[in-house]
Amino acid sequence: MAKSWECDGVPKDEKSYPHQNPPGKHDPYENFGADCVICALPKEAMIGDKSKPPVKAIAAAITGVLTLAVISGYQIWQSQSCRGNKQKIK
């Protein structure tokens, strides 16, 4: 049995499909073929390309790395500036 997929009429790959009929959103419908039986969008429009990571995941990873770099840099700067301010006890 073929694996099912659901179409709601809105392409998830953000491409334009001029052959979509009717264009626009419709009630979600479970499909088993290559195209949606309601609007004729191809399965790839709803599933998307799985080989590319999502943009939100990339943005979150970059934000996390930058945050760690800033925190580490600040801690190193603080440790260096504190060493210079220590007074020698006689």
WOZIVEN-V655657 format. One record per backbone hydrogen bond with DSSP energy under -0.5 kcal/mol. CO is the residue of the C=O (numbers start at 1). NH is the residue of the N-H. If there is no record, write none. Layout:
co = {CO:CO}
nh = {NH:NH}
//
This chain:
co = {5:7:8:9:11:17:29:31:34:36:39:41:42:42:43:43:44:45:45:48:49:54:55:56:57:58:59:60:61:62:63:64:65:66:67:68:69:70:71:72:73:74:75:76:77:78:79:80:81:83}
nh = {31:29:26:11:14:20:7:5:43:40:21:36:45:46:46:47:48:12:13:50:52:58:59:60:61:62:63:64:65:66:67:68:69:70:71:72:73:74:75:76:77:78:79:80:81:82:83:84:85:86}
//
